[in-house]
Amino acid sequence: MGIIRGSIITVLLSGLFCAAPGAQESPQDNRQFSSAVGQPVSAAAENIRQNNFAAALSDLSSALAVSERTPYETSVIYQMQGSVL
């Protein structure tokens, strides 16, 4: 089970998924995380790898609390939350 979750996180963070439905990003848009969002998302990915799902959800909630997220960041955060639940 841990290998599957790790693989999911790797795919999510590599940017292979599209942005959330209705997002207005074009293929040329930058798919990088801001440091304010990237730090808790990175911590969440590490917690998922360690099967610490409660901490991962807490980290993802912190990332969602950042007011200036891109649609891409929001999409990845929600996808990661779905993989934990």
C-alpha positions as CSV (number, residue, x, y, z in Angstrom):
1,M,0.0,0.0,0.0
2,G,2.9,2.4,0.8
3,I,4.4,2.0,-2.7
4,I,1.1,2.9,-4.3
5,R,0.6,6.0,-2.2
6,G,4.2,7.0,-2.9
7,S,3.7,6.6,-6.6
8,I,0.5,8.6,-6.5
9,I,2.3,11.5,-4.7
10,T,5.2,11.3,-7.3
11,V,2.7,11.6,-10.2
12,L,0.8,14.4,-8.5
13,L,3.8,16.4,-7.8
14,S,5.3,15.9,-11.2
15,G,2.4,17.9,-12.7
16,L,1.0,15.1,-15.0
17,F,-2.6,15.8,-13.9
18,C,-4.7,18.7,-15.2
19,A,-5.8,21.6,-13.1
20,A,-9.2,21.5,-11.4
21,P,-12.2,21.7,-13.6
22,G,-13.0,25.2,-14.6
23,A,-9.5,26.4,-14.0
24,Q,-8.3,28.9,-16.6
25,E,-4.7,27.7,-17.0
26,S,-3.2,27.2,-20.4
27,P,-0.5,24.6,-21.2
28,Q,2.1,27.3,-21.0
29,D,1.3,28.3,-17.4
30,N,3.9,27.7,-14.8
31,R,3.3,24.6,-12.7
32,Q,5.5,25.5,-9.8
33,F,4.5,25.9,-6.2
34,S,5.1,29.1,-4.3
35,S,7.1,28.6,-1.1
36,A,4.1,29.3,1.1
37,V,2.2,26.4,-0.5
38,G,5.1,24.2,-1.4
39,Q,6.5,23.8,2.1
40,P,3.3,22.3,3.6
41,V,2.7,20.2,0.5
42,S,6.2,18.8,0.6
43,A,5.8,18.0,4.3
44,A,2.5,16.3,3.5
45,A,4.1,14.2,0.8
46,E,6.8,13.1,3.3
47,N,4.2,12.3,5.9
48,I,2.2,10.2,3.4
49,R,5.4,8.3,2.5
50,Q,5.8,7.6,6.2
51,N,2.1,6.5,6.5
52,N,1.4,9.4,8.9
53,F,-1.9,10.4,7.3
54,A,-3.2,12.6,10.1
55,A,-0.2,14.8,9.9
56,A,-0.4,14.8,6.1
57,L,-4.0,16.1,6.2
58,S,-3.0,18.8,8.7
59,D,-0.2,19.9,6.3
60,L,-2.6,20.0,3.4
61,S,-5.1,22.0,5.4
62,S,-2.3,24.5,6.1
63,A,-1.6,24.7,2.4
64,L,-5.3,25.3,1.7
65,A,-5.2,28.2,4.2
66,V,-2.8,30.1,2.0
67,S,-5.0,32.7,0.3
68,E,-3.0,33.2,-2.9
69,R,-2.9,29.7,-4.4
70,T,-2.9,29.0,-8.1
71,P,-5.5,26.7,-9.5
72,Y,-2.8,24.2,-10.1
73,E,-1.7,24.3,-6.5
74,T,-5.3,23.9,-5.3
75,S,-5.8,21.0,-7.7
76,V,-2.7,19.1,-6.4
77,I,-3.7,19.7,-2.8
78,Y,-7.2,18.3,-3.3
79,Q,-5.8,15.3,-5.2
80,M,-3.4,14.6,-2.4
81,Q,-6.2,14.9,0.2
82,G,-8.2,12.3,-1.9
83,S,-5.3,9.9,-1.9
84,V,-5.0,10.1,1.9
85,L,-8.7,9.6,2.6
